[in-house]
């Protein structure tokens, strides 16, 4: 995938061309640098590249992106971004096709790949591409492990809710469970005979 560089000629739609005609050359350059260098250069650096003074580039870059202060520049930047996103957008079909092409090319490089890049068949890359296709199709769905949380790790509220749920699901008879204490003689005492030992 080739990314658009600041120096590359920009193919403008009629709508973009009309928007561009309402801007100054510096504003156009700033907007195009900002979109082309997204995540590679700051807005301040793009303002300097567009020809704005270094000591005021940060403030200028901020103002140029403001829909209140420069609505036409802001709209042009958004339109350029949308155009670029549409150019490189991904869909399930294009994603699957691209992975398939990469896998086939890694497995069976073309004669140009062999001569220009000294490529050899690479089964690891082909396998990785095929696994990625399978994941994208949902064949390798991860089954979540259920952690066995003990009652000790539950909060008092969670335990209370759990008990309420159990009472709803299981029939628990509430009887008077009070027990009177009884004396029980253990078996470990030796039996006494009728005869007393002096």
C-alpha positions as CSV (number, residue, x, y, z in Angstrom):
1,X,0.0,0.0,0.0
2,X,1.5,3.3,-1.1
3,X,0.8,6.3,1.2
4,X,0.4,9.7,-0.3
5,X,3.4,12.0,0.2
6,X,3.2,15.8,0.4
7,X,5.0,16.0,-3.0
8,X,2.6,13.7,-4.8
9,X,0.1,15.4,-7.0
10,X,-3.3,15.3,-5.4
11,X,-6.2,14.2,-7.5
12,X,-9.0,16.5,-6.6
13,X,-12.7,15.9,-7.1
14,X,-14.8,18.8,-8.4
15,X,-15.9,19.5,-4.8
16,X,-12.3,19.5,-3.4
17,X,-11.1,21.7,-6.3
18,X,-13.9,24.2,-5.5
19,X,-13.0,24.2,-1.8
20,X,-9.3,24.6,-2.7
21,X,-10.0,27.7,-4.9
22,X,-11.2,29.6,-1.9
23,X,-8.0,29.2,0.1
24,X,-4.6,30.8,0.0
25,X,-1.5,28.9,-1.2
26,X,-0.2,28.6,2.4
27,X,-3.5,27.3,3.7
28,X,-3.7,24.7,0.9
29,X,-0.1,23.6,1.6
30,X,-0.8,23.4,5.3
31,X,-4.0,21.3,4.8
32,X,-2.3,18.9,2.3
33,X,0.8,18.5,4.5
34,X,-1.4,17.9,7.6
35,X,-3.3,15.1,5.9
36,X,-0.3,13.6,4.1
37,X,1.8,13.6,7.2
38,X,-0.8,12.4,9.6
39,X,0.8,10.8,12.7
40,X,4.3,11.5,11.2
41,X,4.5,15.2,11.7
42,X,2.8,17.6,14.1
43,X,0.5,20.3,13.0
44,X,3.2,22.9,13.9
45,X,5.7,21.1,11.7
46,X,3.1,21.1,8.8
47,X,2.6,24.8,9.3
48,X,6.3,25.4,9.0
49,X,6.5,23.2,5.9
50,X,3.6,25.3,4.4
51,X,5.7,28.5,4.8
52,X,4.4,29.9,8.1
53,X,6.8,31.6,10.5
54,X,8.4,29.2,13.0
55,X,7.8,31.4,16.0
56,X,4.0,31.5,15.4
57,X,3.5,28.2,13.6
58,X,1.9,26.4,16.7
59,X,-0.7,29.1,17.1
60,X,-1.3,29.4,13.4
61,X,-1.7,25.6,13.0
62,X,-4.2,25.6,15.9
63,X,-6.2,28.4,14.3
64,X,-6.2,26.9,10.9
65,X,-7.8,23.7,12.2
66,X,-10.5,25.6,14.1
67,X,-14.0,25.4,12.4
68,X,-14.9,28.7,14.0
69,X,-11.8,30.8,13.0
70,X,-11.1,29.2,9.6
71,X,-14.2,27.1,8.6
72,X,-13.1,26.8,4.9
73,X,-9.6,25.5,5.8
74,X,-11.2,23.1,8.4
75,X,-13.7,21.8,5.8
76,X,-10.9,21.3,3.3
77,X,-8.8,19.4,5.8
78,X,-11.8,17.2,6.7
79,X,-12.6,16.6,3.0
80,X,-9.0,15.6,2.2
81,X,-9.0,13.2,5.2
82,X,-12.3,11.7,4.1
83,X,-10.9,11.3,0.5
84,X,-7.8,9.6,1.8
85,X,-9.8,7.3,4.2
86,X,-12.1,6.3,1.3
87,X,-9.1,5.5,-0.8
88,X,-7.7,3.1,1.8
89,X,-10.8,1.9,3.5
90,X,-11.1,-1.7,4.3
91,X,-14.1,-4.0,3.9
92,X,-14.3,-7.7,4.8
93,X,-14.1,-8.7,1.2
94,X,-11.0,-6.5,0.4
95,X,-9.3,-7.7,3.6
96,X,-9.9,-11.3,2.8
97,X,-8.8,-10.9,-0.8
98,X,-5.6,-9.0,0.3
99,X,-4.7,-11.7,2.8
100,X,-5.3,-14.4,0.2
101,X,-3.1,-12.6,-2.4
102,X,-0.3,-12.2,0.2
103,X,-0.4,-15.9,1.1
104,X,-0.3,-17.0,-2.5
105,X,2.5,-14.6,-3.3
106,X,4.5,-15.8,-0.3
107,X,4.0,-19.4,-1.2
108,X,4.6,-18.9,-5.0
109,X,6.6,-15.7,-5.7
110,X,6.4,-14.4,-9.2
111,X,9.5,-14.3,-11.4
112,X,9.7,-10.6,-10.8
113,X,9.7,-11.1,-7.1
114,X,12.5,-13.7,-7.4
115,X,14.7,-11.5,-9.7
116,X,14.0,-8.1,-8.1
117,X,13.7,-9.0,-4.4
118,X,15.4,-12.4,-4.3
119,X,12.2,-13.8,-2.8
120,X,11.9,-17.5,-2.1
121,X,8.8,-19.4,-1.3
122,X,8.0,-18.6,2.3
123,X,5.6,-21.1,3.9
124,X,5.6,-19.3,7.3
125,X,4.3,-16.1,5.8
126,X,1.8,-18.0,3.7
127,X,0.6,-19.9,6.8
128,X,0.4,-16.6,8.8
129,X,-1.7,-15.0,6.1
130,X,-4.0,-18.0,6.0
131,X,-4.5,-18.0,9.8
132,X,-5.2,-14.3,9.6
133,X,-7.9,-15.0,7.0
134,X,-9.4,-17.7,9.2
135,X,-9.4,-15.3,12.2
136,X,-11.1,-12.6,10.1
137,X,-13.7,-15.1,9.0
138,X,-14.3,-16.1,12.7
139,X,-12.9,-19.7,12.5
140,X,-10.5,-19.1,15.4
141,X,-12.8,-17.5,17.9
142,X,-11.2,-17.4,21.3
143,X,-13.2,-19.2,23.9
144,X,-12.9,-17.3,27.1
145,X,-11.7,-19.2,30.1
146,X,-14.1,-18.9,33.0
147,X,-12.1,-18.0,36.1
148,X,-13.2,-20.0,39.1
149,X,-13.8,-17.2,41.5
150,X,-14.0,-18.4,45.0
151,X,-16.5,-17.0,47.5
152,X,-13.6,-15.3,49.3
153,X,-13.0,-13.0,46.3
154,X,-16.7,-11.9,46.2
155,X,-17.9,-8.7,47.9
156,X,-20.6,-8.9,50.6
157,X,-23.1,-7.5,48.1
158,X,-22.3,-10.2,45.5
159,X,-22.6,-13.0,48.1
160,X,-26.0,-11.5,49.3
161,X,-27.2,-11.4,45.7
162,X,-26.0,-15.0,45.1
163,X,-27.9,-16.2,48.2
164,X,-31.1,-14.4,47.1
165,X,-30.8,-16.0,43.7
166,X,-30.3,-19.4,45.2
167,X,-33.4,-18.9,47.4
168,X,-35.4,-18.2,44.3
169,X,-34.1,-21.2,42.4
170,X,-34.0,-23.8,45.3
171,X,-36.8,-24.5,47.7
172,X,-35.5,-24.0,51.2
173,X,-37.9,-24.8,54.0
174,X,-37.4,-22.6,57.0
175,X,-38.2,-24.7,60.0
176,X,-37.4,-24.0,63.6
177,X,-34.0,-25.5,63.7
178,X,-33.3,-24.9,67.5
179,X,-31.9,-28.0,69.2
180,X,-32.0,-28.6,72.9
181,X,-28.6,-29.7,74.2
182,X,-28.4,-33.4,75.2
183,X,-25.8,-35.1,77.2
184,X,-24.0,-37.7,75.2
185,X,-21.6,-40.2,76.7
186,X,-18.7,-41.1,74.6
187,X,-17.6,-44.6,73.9
188,X,-14.1,-43.9,74.9
189,X,-14.8,-44.2,78.7
190,X,-14.4,-47.6,80.3
191,X,-17.5,-49.3,81.6
192,X,-17.9,-49.2,85.3
193,X,-18.8,-52.3,87.1
194,X,-21.1,-52.6,90.1
195,X,-18.2,-53.3,92.3
196,X,-16.5,-50.3,93.8
197,X,-12.7,-50.3,94.0
198,X,-11.4,-49.3,97.4
